[in-house]
Amino acid sequence: MSEKDLKNNEPQVVEEFEEEKLEEEKFEQPESDLRQEVAFDDTAVVSRGKRHMGMKAKTRAANITIYVILVIMSAVWLVPFIFIVLQSFRCESTYLTGYVIPKQWGFDNYARLFTETKFPRWFLNTFIISVVAAVIQLIMVLCMSYTLSRLRFKGRKALMNAMLILGMFPGMLTMIVLYRILADAGMTQGNSIAGLILVYVASSGMGYYVSKGFFDTIPKSLDEAARVDGANRAQVLYKIILPLSKPIVIYTLLTAFMGPWGDYVFASYVAFNVSDGYNVAVGLQWLISTPSNIAANYTIFCAGGVIVAIPITLLFMFLQKYYVEGVTGGAVKG
């Protein structure tokens, strides 16, 4: 090939060389982009991992803080009860001492509580009052709650609002009037059991809020189906609604039982210094009502406090599941 032909073909060779170079760059460019993407993904994964570890560490620290606070609160709550339990087994002295752990252990205080005081009578009074009042309150609250949940009648809203307003006033405002009425009826002092039961159940229907909220969550179609089959309102309540409402029944029964069991103010007012009419709260307070009584009966008082706490503790241990379900179920709507 002559020199002239080479010169003529030189632009074509240059163009072919540039085209090949461009093609190589096309193939090389995706590889570099892929490397950049992989590097970016690795950086993002590392960044997300660091954020996740940071959030995990914060969550762990928050949980530890919450657990520490709960442990401290539990200790503060349990210390007085543990102190009373330990003092109830102290036999070396009956007065309040400056140490917690007894030097001599025994059941002397429990024996003296049942033999030297009227604690059995007080305990029986409290048990009768609490059980009877709890059963009557349960019936009244459930009937009121079912009525306001299912029936629509004239004055329903006004009745609910009136009970809500009346419930805002403390019961202490009526103590003098109630005592005068009970005294005229012969239901005070030694006959205080009937008077206290009457007072505890008199306005129990106004505590319908939680139970009504629970009944509102039960479909009304069940009522309608039972009514079509010929059931009346009472049968619908006892055979359809109540079997589905075990949590709220247990909750209502527990709250109705605890009120009379631990009442002191009104019970002491109605019994009025007649020991046969005392409940356990009033009777145990009488054991330490004076400095001389404290010196002679302090450990006996602690033994009585332990015995009084046992029924409520057992009830909550075995029924706490239904208690929680009743509270949360009744709070859904009302």
C-alpha positions, 0 to 999 in steps of 0.5 A: 500500500502506497503512502498516499493510500495510508494518508487517505485511510488515516481519518477512517482509522482514527474514527474506528479507534475512537468508536472502539474507545467509546464502546469500551467506556460504555462497558466500563461505565456500568461496572464503576456505577455498580461498584459505587452502588454496592459501596453506597448500599454497604454504607446504608446498611452500616448506617442502618445497623448503627441506628438500630443498635442505638435504638436498641441501646436506648430501649434497653436503658429505658427498660432498665430505668422503668424496672428500677423505678418499679422495684423501688415502688414495690419495695416502698409498698411492701416494707410496711406490710413486711414490718407488720408481719414481722411484728405480729410474730414478736413475743418478747414484748407487746409495745412498739420497739426500735427494731424490726426483726423479732428476738423471739418468734411465736404465735402468742399474739394471734392466740391473744387476739382471739382469746383476749379481745372481741376480734372473732365478733368483729371479724364476723360482723365485717364478714356478714356486712361485706358479703350481704352488701356485696351481693345486693350491690351486685344485683342492683348495679347489674340491673341498673347497667343492663337497663341503661345499656339496652332500654331507651325510655323518656328521661334516660339521659336526664337520669344518667346525668342526675346520678353522675352529678349526685355521685360527685358529692362525698358521702360524708356530707350526709353522715349526720342525717344518716345517723339520725335516721338509723338511730331512730330506726334502732340500727346503730351501736349494737345493731349497727350491722343492719344499718351499715348494710342499708347505707352501703347498698342504698346508692349502689345503683349509681355505680353503673358506669363500668358495668354499662360500658361492658354491656355496651360491647355485647352485640344487641343482636343476641338480645333480639334473637333471644326475644324472638325465641320468646325470652323476656328481659330478665331471661335475656339478662340472666341467661344470655348477658351475664354468662358473657359478662363474667369479668365485669361480674367479678369486678363489681363483686370485688369492689362491692366487697372491699368497701365495707371490709375496710371501712372505718369512718362511717362504721365507727360513727354508727357503732358509737363506742359499742364494741359488739357493733364494731367491724375489724377496722374499728376494733383494731383501731380501738386496740391502739386508741390510747398510749396505754393500749399501744403499749399493751396491744401493739403486736396484737394489732399487727396480728389482726392487721395480717389476718384482715389482709388475708381474704382480700389478698387471696381474692385478688390473687385468684381473681385478678385476671377477671378484675383486669378484664372487667376494668379494661372491658368496661372502659371501651365505651359507656 
